[in-house]
Amino acid sequence: MLATVNLSRAPVGTRRPNLPRVPLSNAPITPISSKHGQQYAHKRSQVYHLLMLGTPFKEIEQRAGVSYSMVYNVHRNLITYGSIHKPKFQALGRRSKFTRADRDALFDELIEHE
């Protein structure tokens, strides 16, 4: 059995127990949803948790099996937006047929009939 060293900076009572590792060939494969670009959701959550523990970027890269740029991007998004994802700036869905001129005309009409 391989000896594992706990490199976590978390307090002793909150550390994950040292369990024997399952060889990759025997590891269960969890289905990954690729809907809306979320194929790396589980890896992002691993990166987030390791960042919260204060783990160095290089160690996160090795533990989570992601690139350094992904770790950096998650860290930057946390600092900038308070979330691991950037906010969506595009309006989703179909444009309204009710134009700004229509809205202003309706507002004026409602004001007149009050």
N, CA, C and O atoms as CSV, one atom per row, in Angstrom:
chain,resi,resn,atom,element,x,y,z
A,1,MET,N,N,0.850,-1.179,0.000
A,1,MET,CA,C,0.000,0.000,0.000
A,1,MET,C,C,0.889,1.233,0.000
A,1,MET,O,O,1.905,1.280,0.694
A,2,LEU,N,N,0.499,2.226,-0.781
A,2,LEU,CA,C,1.261,3.463,-0.865
A,2,LEU,C,C,1.028,4.307,0.372
A,2,LEU,O,O,-0.096,4.412,0.862
A,3,ALA,N,N,2.084,4.900,0.867
A,3,ALA,CA,C,1.945,5.820,1.998
A,3,ALA,C,C,1.505,7.167,1.459
A,3,ALA,O,O,2.090,7.692,0.511
A,4,THR,N,N,0.466,7.725,2.074
A,4,THR,CA,C,-0.016,9.029,1.628
A,4,THR,C,C,0.313,10.070,2.677
A,4,THR,O,O,0.227,9.818,3.878
A,5,VAL,N,N,0.687,11.232,2.205
A,5,VAL,CA,C,1.014,12.344,3.092
A,5,VAL,C,C,-0.097,13.369,2.955
A,5,VAL,O,O,-0.447,13.773,1.846
A,6,ASN,N,N,-0.652,13.789,4.086
A,6,ASN,CA,C,-1.716,14.783,4.047
A,6,ASN,C,C,-1.082,16.163,4.006
A,6,ASN,O,O,-0.487,16.611,4.986
A,7,LEU,N,N,-1.212,16.839,2.859
A,7,LEU,CA,C,-0.627,18.160,2.678
A,7,LEU,C,C,-1.644,19.266,2.912
A,7,LEU,O,O,-1.380,20.433,2.623
A,8,SER,N,N,-2.797,18.900,3.430
A,8,SER,CA,C,-3.868,19.871,3.624
A,8,SER,C,C,-3.523,20.829,4.750
A,8,SER,O,O,-2.916,20.446,5.750
A,9,ARG,N,N,-3.921,22.085,4.569
A,9,ARG,CA,C,-3.730,23.083,5.616
A,9,ARG,C,C,-4.972,23.214,6.485
A,9,ARG,O,O,-5.039,24.082,7.355
A,10,ALA,N,N,-5.942,22.362,6.252
A,10,ALA,CA,C,-7.185,22.416,7.018
A,10,ALA,C,C,-6.918,21.967,8.454
A,10,ALA,O,O,-5.976,21.214,8.700
A,11,PRO,N,N,-7.739,22.422,9.402
A,11,PRO,CA,C,-7.589,21.975,10.786
A,11,PRO,C,C,-7.713,20.461,10.878
A,11,PRO,O,O,-8.357,19.827,10.043
A,12,VAL,N,N,-7.092,19.894,11.896
A,12,VAL,CA,C,-6.982,18.444,12.017
A,12,VAL,C,C,-8.345,17.759,12.013
A,12,VAL,O,O,-8.484,16.711,11.383
A,13,GLY,N,N,-9.340,18.297,12.677
A,13,GLY,CA,C,-10.646,17.651,12.751
A,13,GLY,C,C,-11.418,17.662,11.447
A,13,GLY,O,O,-12.361,16.887,11.287
A,14,THR,N,N,-11.041,18.524,10.510
A,14,THR,CA,C,-11.800,18.648,9.264
A,14,THR,C,C,-11.107,17.984,8.084
A,14,THR,O,O,-11.623,18.031,6.967
A,15,ARG,N,N,-9.973,17.380,8.301
A,15,ARG,CA,C,-9.242,16.752,7.192
A,15,ARG,C,C,-9.931,15.483,6.729
A,15,ARG,O,O,-10.586,14.787,7.505
A,16,ARG,N,N,-9.767,15.202,5.458
A,16,ARG,CA,C,-10.303,13.983,4.880
A,16,ARG,C,C,-9.468,12.811,5.378
A,16,ARG,O,O,-8.241,12.907,5.408
A,17,PRO,N,N,-10.101,11.707,5.769
A,17,PRO,CA,C,-9.316,10.567,6.254
A,17,PRO,C,C,-8.475,9.972,5.124
A,17,PRO,O,O,-8.870,10.001,3.958
A,18,ASN,N,N,-7.324,9.439,5.484
A,18,ASN,CA,C,-6.451,8.800,4.499
A,18,ASN,C,C,-7.006,7.419,4.181
A,18,ASN,O,O,-6.845,6.482,4.963
A,19,LEU,N,N,-7.652,7.302,3.045
A,19,LEU,CA,C,-8.235,6.043,2.616
A,19,LEU,C,C,-7.366,5.444,1.524
A,19,LEU,O,O,-6.683,6.172,0.803
A,20,PRO,N,N,-7.387,4.123,1.396
A,20,PRO,CA,C,-6.604,3.527,0.306
A,20,PRO,C,C,-7.162,3.972,-1.041
A,20,PRO,O,O,-8.377,4.060,-1.223
A,21,ARG,N,N,-6.268,4.250,-1.976
A,21,ARG,CA,C,-6.679,4.720,-3.296
A,21,ARG,C,C,-7.119,3.545,-4.166
A,21,ARG,O,O,-6.530,2.465,-4.121
A,22,VAL,N,N,-8.157,3.777,-4.952
A,22,VAL,CA,C,-8.653,2.774,-5.885
A,22,VAL,C,C,-7.856,2.924,-7.174
A,22,VAL,O,O,-7.738,4.035,-7.693
A,23,PRO,N,N,-7.303,1.830,-7.705
A,23,PRO,CA,C,-6.593,1.948,-8.981
A,23,PRO,C,C,-7.527,2.489,-10.059
A,23,PRO,O,O,-8.727,2.214,-10.043
A,24,LEU,N,N,-6.975,3.256,-10.992
A,24,LEU,CA,C,-7.781,3.908,-12.013
A,24,LEU,C,C,-8.594,2.919,-12.836
A,24,LEU,O,O,-9.706,3.233,-13.260
A,25,SER,N,N,-8.052,1.729,-13.065
A,25,SER,CA,C,-8.772,0.749,-13.878
A,25,SER,C,C,-10.023,0.249,-13.159
A,25,SER,O,O,-10.979,-0.161,-13.818
A,26,ASN,N,N,-10.042,0.273,-11.814
A,26,ASN,CA,C,-11.192,-0.207,-11.043
A,26,ASN,C,C,-12.104,0.922,-10.585
A,26,ASN,O,O,-13.146,0.668,-9.982
A,27,ALA,N,N,-11.731,2.151,-10.861
A,27,ALA,CA,C,-12.511,3.289,-10.379
A,27,ALA,C,C,-13.830,3.375,-11.138
A,27,ALA,O,O,-13.864,3.200,-12.356
A,28,PRO,N,N,-14.933,3.648,-10.403
A,28,PRO,CA,C,-16.213,3.784,-11.107
A,28,PRO,C,C,-16.220,5.052,-11.957
A,28,PRO,O,O,-15.712,6.092,-11.541
A,29,ILE,N,N,-16.789,4.955,-13.126
A,29,ILE,CA,C,-16.851,6.102,-14.031
A,29,ILE,C,C,-18.190,6.790,-13.817
A,29,ILE,O,O,-19.246,6.195,-14.029
A,30,THR,N,N,-18.137,8.037,-13.400
A,30,THR,CA,C,-19.368,8.786,-13.186
A,30,THR,C,C,-19.725,9.513,-14.473
A,30,THR,O,O,-18.856,10.097,-15.121
A,31,PRO,N,N,-21.006,9.480,-14.847
A,31,PRO,CA,C,-21.390,10.192,-16.064
A,31,PRO,C,C,-21.243,11.691,-15.874
A,31,PRO,O,O,-21.601,12.233,-14.829
A,32,ILE,N,N,-20.716,12.354,-16.890
A,32,ILE,CA,C,-20.500,13.795,-16.829
A,32,ILE,C,C,-21.493,14.453,-17.771
A,32,ILE,O,O,-21.571,14.106,-18.950
A,33,SER,N,N,-22.239,15.390,-17.252
A,33,SER,CA,C,-23.211,16.095,-18.077
A,33,SER,C,C,-22.486,17.131,-18.920
A,33,SER,O,O,-21.712,17.933,-18.398
A,34,SER,N,N,-22.737,17.113,-20.216
A,34,SER,CA,C,-22.121,18.111,-21.085
A,34,SER,C,C,-23.122,19.193,-21.465
A,34,SER,O,O,-22.869,19.985,-22.373
A,35,LYS,N,N,-24.259,19.229,-20.776
A,35,LYS,CA,C,-25.297,20.211,-21.091
A,35,LYS,C,C,-24.826,21.595,-20.685
A,35,LYS,O,O,-24.382,21.795,-19.555
A,36,HIS,N,N,-24.919,22.533,-21.583
A,36,HIS,CA,C,-24.566,23.933,-21.355
A,36,HIS,C,C,-23.111,24.112,-20.923
A,36,HIS,O,O,-22.815,24.985,-20.108
A,37,GLY,N,N,-22.210,23.308,-21.450
A,37,GLY,CA,C,-20.791,23.492,-21.176
A,37,GLY,C,C,-20.375,23.132,-19.768
A,37,GLY,O,O,-19.392,23.677,-19.263
A,38,GLN,N,N,-21.091,22.231,-19.117
A,38,GLN,CA,C,-20.789,21.879,-17.732
A,38,GLN,C,C,-19.999,20.578,-17.620
A,38,GLN,O,O,-20.076,19.902,-16.595
A,39,GLN,N,N,-19.243,20.216,-18.651
A,39,GLN,CA,C,-18.539,18.946,-18.600
A,39,GLN,C,C,-17.441,18.915,-17.540
A,39,GLN,O,O,-16.994,17.836,-17.149
A,40,TYR,N,N,-17.004,20.075,-17.072
A,40,TYR,CA,C,-15.951,20.102,-16.069
A,40,TYR,C,C,-16.475,20.579,-14.720
A,40,TYR,O,O,-15.696,21.074,-13.906
A,41,ALA,N,N,-17.760,20.443,-14.465
A,41,ALA,CA,C,-18.355,20.958,-13.232
A,41,ALA,C,C,-17.738,20.302,-12.005
A,41,ALA,O,O,-17.438,20.989,-11.028
A,42,HIS,N,N,-17.543,18.985,-12.035
A,42,HIS,CA,C,-16.971,18.306,-10.872
A,42,HIS,C,C,-15.517,18.725,-10.652
A,42,HIS,O,O,-15.071,18.831,-9.510
A,43,LYS,N,N,-14.784,18.961,-11.723
A,43,LYS,CA,C,-13.393,19.401,-11.570
A,43,LYS,C,C,-13.328,20.823,-11.039
A,43,LYS,O,O,-12.463,21.145,-10.224
A,44,ARG,N,N,-14.245,21.680,-11.499
A,44,ARG,CA,C,-14.296,23.047,-10.978
A,44,ARG,C,C,-14.607,23.044,-9.488
A,44,ARG,O,O,-14.044,23.835,-8.731
A,45,SER,N,N,-15.505,22.155,-9.066
A,45,SER,CA,C,-15.830,22.103,-7.641
A,45,SER,C,C,-14.635,21.609,-6.835
A,45,SER,O,O,-14.408,22.083,-5.721
A,46,GLN,N,N,-13.868,20.664,-7.376
A,46,GLN,CA,C,-12.645,20.217,-6.699
A,46,GLN,C,C,-11.661,21.375,-6.577
A,46,GLN,O,O,-11.072,21.592,-5.518
A,47,VAL,N,N,-11.489,22.116,-7.668
A,47,VAL,CA,C,-10.575,23.262,-7.662
A,47,VAL,C,C,-11.030,24.279,-6.628
A,47,VAL,O,O,-10.211,24.817,-5.882
A,48,TYR,N,N,-12.337,24.546,-6.579
A,48,TYR,CA,C,-12.889,25.505,-5.617
A,48,TYR,C,C,-12.587,25.071,-4.180
A,48,TYR,O,O,-12.118,25.877,-3.376
A,49,HIS,N,N,-12.851,23.807,-3.856
A,49,HIS,CA,C,-12.630,23.332,-2.493
A,49,HIS,C,C,-11.152,23.381,-2.113
A,49,HIS,O,O,-10.810,23.741,-0.987
A,50,LEU,N,N,-10.282,23.022,-3.047
A,50,LEU,CA,C,-8.848,23.073,-2.754
A,50,LEU,C,C,-8.366,24.515,-2.606
A,50,LEU,O,O,-7.486,24.789,-1.791
A,51,LEU,N,N,-8.933,25.438,-3.385
A,51,LEU,CA,C,-8.580,26.854,-3.227
A,51,LEU,C,C,-9.012,27.364,-1.855
A,51,LEU,O,O,-8.294,28.137,-1.220
A,52,MET,N,N,-10.191,26.930,-1.399
A,52,MET,CA,C,-10.690,27.362,-0.092
A,52,MET,C,C,-9.822,26.824,1.047
A,52,MET,O,O,-9.756,27.422,2.122
A,53,LEU,N,N,-9.161,25.696,0.804
A,53,LEU,CA,C,-8.258,25.139,1.815
A,53,LEU,C,C,-6.886,25.802,1.784
A,53,LEU,O,O,-6.054,25.545,2.654
A,54,GLY,N,N,-6.643,26.653,0.789
A,54,GLY,CA,C,-5.364,27.352,0.697
A,54,GLY,C,C,-4.277,26.534,0.031
A,54,GLY,O,O,-3.091,26.785,0.247
A,55,THR,N,N,-4.661,25.568,-0.770
A,55,THR,CA,C,-3.700,24.712,-1.456
A,55,THR,C,C,-3.026,25.489,-2.585
A,55,THR,O,O,-3.703,26.229,-3.300
A,56,PRO,N,N,-1.713,25.343,-2.765
A,56,PRO,CA,C,-1.015,26.033,-3.862
A,56,PRO,C,C,-1.538,25.588,-5.236
A,56,PRO,O,O,-2.014,24.465,-5.401
A,57,PHE,N,N,-1.439,26.490,-6.208
A,57,PHE,CA,C,-1.975,26.244,-7.549
A,57,PHE,C,C,-1.400,24.976,-8.178
A,57,PHE,O,O,-2.141,24.183,-8.760
A,58,LYS,N,N,-0.100,24.780,-8.068
A,58,LYS,CA,C,0.542,23.617,-8.693
A,58,LYS,C,C,0.012,22.312,-8.104
A,58,LYS,O,O,-0.181,21.333,-8.826
A,59,GLU,N,N,-0.222,22.300,-6.795
A,59,GLU,CA,C,-0.738,21.095,-6.150
A,59,GLU,C,C,-2.190,20.840,-6.567
A,59,GLU,O,O,-2.590,19.691,-6.757
A,60,ILE,N,N,-2.979,21.914,-6.708
A,60,ILE,CA,C,-4.367,21.775,-7.165
A,60,ILE,C,C,-4.378,21.191,-8.572
A,60,ILE,O,O,-5.190,20.322,-8.892
A,61,GLU,N,N,-3.468,21.680,-9.402
A,61,GLU,CA,C,-3.364,21.201,-10.781
A,61,GLU,C,C,-3.141,19.690,-10.804
A,61,GLU,O,O,-3.750,18.983,-11.607
A,62,GLN,N,N,-2.274,19.197,-9.931
A,62,GLN,CA,C,-1.966,17.771,-9.895
A,62,GLN,C,C,-3.106,16.964,-9.278
A,62,GLN,O,O,-3.481,15.918,-9.807
A,63,ARG,N,N,-3.658,17.441,-8.167
A,63,ARG,CA,C,-4.710,16.692,-7.473
A,63,ARG,C,C,-5.997,16.593,-8.281
A,63,ARG,O,O,-6.602,15.524,-8.361
A,64,ALA,N,N,-6.419,17.707,-8.881
A,64,ALA,CA,C,-7.696,17.725,-9.603
A,64,ALA,C,C,-7.551,17.264,-11.047
A,64,ALA,O,O,-8.549,16.966,-11.704
A,65,GLY,N,N,-6.329,17.203,-11.544
A,65,GLY,CA,C,-6.115,16.771,-12.924
A,65,GLY,C,C,-6.590,17.789,-13.940
A,65,GLY,O,O,-7.156,17.435,-14.974
A,66,VAL,N,N,-6.354,19.068,-13.634
A,66,VAL,CA,C,-6.763,20.149,-14.537
A,66,VAL,C,C,-5.535,20.968,-14.904
A,66,VAL,O,O,-4.456,20.774,-14.343
A,67,SER,N,N,-5.707,21.881,-15.848
A,67,SER,CA,C,-4.590,22.720,-16.258
A,67,SER,C,C,-4.396,23.873,-15.277
A,67,SER,O,O,-5.295,24.223,-14.513
A,68,TYR,N,N,-3.210,24.446,-15.321
A,68,TYR,CA,C,-2.896,25.584,-14.452
A,68,TYR,C,C,-3.801,26.764,-14.781
A,68,TYR,O,O,-4.215,27.508,-13.892
A,69,SER,N,N,-4.106,26.930,-16.079
A,69,SER,CA,C,-4.950,28.065,-16.474
A,69,SER,C,C,-6.367,27.923,-15.928
A,69,SER,O,O,-7.006,28.926,-15.612
A,70,MET,N,N,-6.869,26.688,-15.812
A,70,MET,CA,C,-8.205,26.500,-15.241
A,70,MET,C,C,-8.212,26.885,-13.768
A,70,MET,O,O,-9.152,27.525,-13.296
A,71,VAL,N,N,-7.173,26.499,-13.044
A,71,VAL,CA,C,-7.069,26.866,-11.627
A,71,VAL,C,C,-7.001,28.385,-11.501
A,71,VAL,O,O,-7.669,28.976,-10.653
A,72,TYR,N,N,-6.193,29.005,-12.345
A,72,TYR,CA,C,-6.054,30.459,-12.306
A,72,TYR,C,C,-7.380,31.148,-12.636
A,72,TYR,O,O,-7.756,32.120,-11.981
A,73,ASN,N,N,-8.092,30.641,-13.660
A,73,ASN,CA,C,-9.370,31.245,-14.056
A,73,ASN,C,C,-10.414,31.131,-12.955
A,73,ASN,O,O,-11.154,32.082,-12.704
A,74,VAL,N,N,-10.484,29.976,-12.294
A,74,VAL,CA,C,-11.435,29.809,-11.187
A,74,VAL,C,C,-11.075,30.774,-10.066
A,74,VAL,O,O,-11.957,31.400,-9.479
A,75,HIS,N,N,-9.791,30.898,-9.764
A,75,HIS,CA,C,-9.339,31.812,-8.713
A,75,HIS,C,C,-9.681,33.258,-9.071
A,75,HIS,O,O,-10.167,34.011,-8.227
A,76,ARG,N,N,-9.428,33.644,-10.316
A,76,ARG,CA,C,-9.724,35.009,-10.760
A,76,ARG,C,C,-11.223,35.295,-10.717
A,76,ARG,O,O,-11.636,36.377,-10.298
A,77,ASN,N,N,-12.041,34.331,-11.149
A,77,ASN,CA,C,-13.493,34.515,-11.107
A,77,ASN,C,C,-13.991,34.639,-9.673
A,77,ASN,O,O,-14.911,35.413,-9.404
A,78,LEU,N,N,-13.396,33.887,-8.748
A,78,LEU,CA,C,-13.784,34.002,-7.337
A,78,LEU,C,C,-13.485,35.395,-6.806
A,78,LEU,O,O,-14.297,35.979,-6.088
A,79,ILE,N,N,-12.335,35.920,-7.153
A,79,ILE,CA,C,-11.955,37.250,-6.666
A,79,ILE,C,C,-12.807,38.331,-7.333
A,79,ILE,O,O,-13.278,39.252,-6.665
A,80,THR,N,N,-13.005,38.219,-8.644
A,80,THR,CA,C,-13.709,39.259,-9.392
A,80,THR,C,C,-15.215,39.230,-9.174
A,80,THR,O,O,-15.826,40.266,-8.912
A,81,TYR,N,N,-15.822,38.036,-9.283
A,81,TYR,CA,C,-17.276,37.932,-9.282
A,81,TYR,C,C,-17.844,37.247,-8.040
A,81,TYR,O,O,-19.056,37.286,-7.826
A,82,GLY,N,N,-17.001,36.620,-7.217
A,82,GLY,CA,C,-17.505,35.910,-6.045
A,82,GLY,C,C,-18.097,34.554,-6.378
A,82,GLY,O,O,-18.788,33.963,-5.548
A,83,SER,N,N,-17.840,34.050,-7.574
A,83,SER,CA,C,-18.352,32.760,-8.022
A,83,SER,C,C,-17.295,32.127,-8.918
A,83,SER,O,O,-16.398,32.812,-9.410
A,84,ILE,N,N,-17.403,30.817,-9.127
A,84,ILE,CA,C,-16.417,30.168,-9.990
A,84,ILE,C,C,-16.725,30.399,-11.462
A,84,ILE,O,O,-15.898,30.095,-12.322
A,85,HIS,N,N,-17.910,30.935,-11.763
A,85,HIS,CA,C,-18.303,31.209,-13.144
A,85,HIS,C,C,-18.417,32.706,-13.372
A,85,HIS,O,O,-18.752,33.463,-12.460
A,86,LYS,N,N,-18.136,33.122,-14.591
A,86,LYS,CA,C,-18.392,34.509,-14.972
A,86,LYS,C,C,-19.896,34.679,-15.132
A,86,LYS,O,O,-20.579,33.743,-15.547
A,87,PRO,N,N,-20.425,35.860,-14.810
A,87,PRO,CA,C,-21.862,36.060,-15.025
A,87,PRO,C,C,-22.182,36.141,-16.517
A,87,PRO,O,O,-21.350,36.554,-17.325
A,88,LYS,N,N,-23.385,35.743,-16.857
A,88,LYS,CA,C,-23.819,35.810,-18.252
A,88,LYS,C,C,-24.291,37.226,-18.540
A,88,LYS,O,O,-25.222,37.715,-17.899
A,89,PHE,N,N,-23.658,37.884,-19.496
A,89,PHE,CA,C,-24.037,39.242,-19.848
A,89,PHE,C,C,-25.023,39.268,-21.011
A,89,PHE,O,O,-25.674,40.286,-21.244
A,90,GLN,N,N,-25.140,38.178,-21.733
A,90,GLN,CA,C,-26.071,38.123,-22.847
A,90,GLN,C,C,-27.458,37.797,-22.326
A,90,GLN,O,O,-27.620,36.946,-21.451
A,91,ALA,N,N,-28.460,38.479,-22.868
A,91,ALA,CA,C,-29.841,38.149,-22.531
A,91,ALA,C,C,-30.208,36.865,-23.257
A,91,ALA,O,O,-29.998,36.743,-24.463
A,92,LEU,N,N,-30.755,35.915,-22.522
A,92,LEU,CA,C,-31.136,34.650,-23.127
A,92,LEU,C,C,-32.557,34.738,-23.663
A,92,LEU,O,O,-33.382,35.476,-23.124
A,93,GLY,N,N,-32.838,34.004,-24.698
A,93,GLY,CA,C,-34.185,33.947,-25.236
A,93,GLY,C,C,-34.396,34.874,-26.418
A,93,GLY,O,O,-33.475,35.518,-26.922
A,94,ARG,N,N,-35.643,34.910,-26.831
A,94,ARG,CA,C,-36.015,35.685,-28.002
A,94,ARG,C,C,-36.224,37.145,-27.634
A,94,ARG,O,O,-36.641,37.459,-26.519
A,95,ARG,N,N,-35.932,38.035,-28.572
A,95,ARG,CA,C,-36.158,39.456,-28.335
A,95,ARG,C,C,-37.644,39.740,-28.239
A,95,ARG,O,O,-38.458,39.059,-28.862
A,96,SER,N,N,-37.989,40.736,-27.467
A,96,SER,CA,C,-39.378,41.130,-27.318
A,96,SER,C,C,-39.856,41.878,-28.560
A,96,SER,O,O,-39.122,42.675,-29.144
A,97,LYS,N,N,-41.095,41.607,-28.950
A,97,LYS,CA,C,-41.674,42.346,-30.080
A,97,LYS,C,C,-42.184,43.697,-29.613
A,97,LYS,O,O,-42.492,44.564,-30.430
A,98,PHE,N,N,-42.271,43.876,-28.332
A,98,PHE,CA,C,-42.732,45.119,-27.725
A,98,PHE,C,C,-41.530,46.061,-27.672
A,98,PHE,O,O,-40.691,45.943,-26.780
A,99,THR,N,N,-41.441,46.991,-28.616
A,99,THR,CA,C,-40.261,47.844,-28.738
A,99,THR,C,C,-40.276,48.953,-27.691
A,99,THR,O,O,-41.262,49.149,-26.981
A,100,ARG,N,N,-39.189,49.654,-27.617
A,100,ARG,CA,C,-39.075,50.767,-26.664
A,100,ARG,C,C,-40.086,51.871,-26.990
A,100,ARG,O,O,-40.672,52.469,-26.088
A,101,ALA,N,N,-40.287,52.139,-28.291
A,101,ALA,CA,C,-41.267,53.146,-28.711
A,101,ALA,C,C,-42.679,52.721,-28.311
A,101,ALA,O,O,-43.474,53.544,-27.858
A,102,ASP,N,N,-42.993,51.409,-28.482
A,102,ASP,CA,C,-44.303,50.896,-28.060
A,102,ASP,C,C,-44.489,51.068,-26.557
A,102,ASP,O,O,-45.560,51.462,-26.095
A,103,ARG,N,N,-43.455,50.775,-25.811
A,103,ARG,CA,C,-43.529,50.886,-24.355
A,103,ARG,C,C,-43.750,52.333,-23.928
A,103,ARG,O,O,-44.568,52.608,-23.051
A,104,ASP,N,N,-43.022,53.251,-24.548
A,104,ASP,CA,C,-43.193,54.671,-24.214
A,104,ASP,C,C,-44.590,55.166,-24.588
A,104,ASP,O,O,-45.199,55.932,-23.843
A,105,ALA,N,N,-45.099,54.725,-25.752
A,105,ALA,CA,C,-46.441,55.132,-26.181
A,105,ALA,C,C,-47.503,54.593,-25.223
A,105,ALA,O,O,-48.448,55.303,-24.878
A,106,LEU,N,N,-47.347,53.331,-24.791
A,106,LEU,CA,C,-48.293,52.747,-23.840
A,106,LEU,C,C,-48.243,53.487,-22.508
A,106,LEU,O,O,-49.282,53.750,-21.902
A,107,PHE,N,N,-47.050,53.820,-22.057
A,107,PHE,CA,C,-46.896,54.558,-20.802
A,107,PHE,C,C,-47.601,55.912,-20.890
A,107,PHE,O,O,-48.323,56.303,-19.973
A,108,ASP,N,N,-47.387,56.626,-22.001
A,108,ASP,CA,C,-48.048,57.930,-22.189
A,108,ASP,C,C,-49.568,57.775,-22.227
A,108,ASP,O,O,-50.295,58.596,-21.669
A,109,GLU,N,N,-50.040,56.721,-22.885
A,109,GLU,CA,C,-51.485,56.468,-22.977
A,109,GLU,C,C,-52.079,56.193,-21.593
A,109,GLU,O,O,-53.160,56.680,-21.263
A,110,LEU,N,N,-51.367,55.417,-20.801
A,110,LEU,CA,C,-51.857,55.105,-19.451
A,110,LEU,C,C,-51.849,56.341,-18.556
A,110,LEU,O,O,-52.736,56.507,-17.718
A,111,ILE,N,N,-50.869,57.194,-18.725
A,111,ILE,CA,C,-50.791,58.426,-17.928
A,111,ILE,C,C,-51.965,59.347,-18.270
A,111,ILE,O,O,-52.550,59.968,-17.383
A,112,GLU,N,N,-52.307,59.433,-19.562
A,112,GLU,CA,C,-53.411,60.303,-19.996
A,112,GLU,C,C,-54.756,59.849,-19.434
A,112,GLU,O,O,-55.592,60.686,-19.093
A,113,HIS,N,N,-54.976,58.544,-19.334
A,113,HIS,CA,C,-56.279,58.012,-18.916
A,113,HIS,C,C,-56.387,57.821,-17.409
A,113,HIS,O,O,-57.360,57.225,-16.947
A,114,GLU,N,N,-55.464,58.285,-16.656
A,114,GLU,CA,C,-55.501,58.115,-15.202
A,114,GLU,C,C,-56.448,59.014,-14.541
A,114,GLU,O,O,-56.582,58.979,-13.318
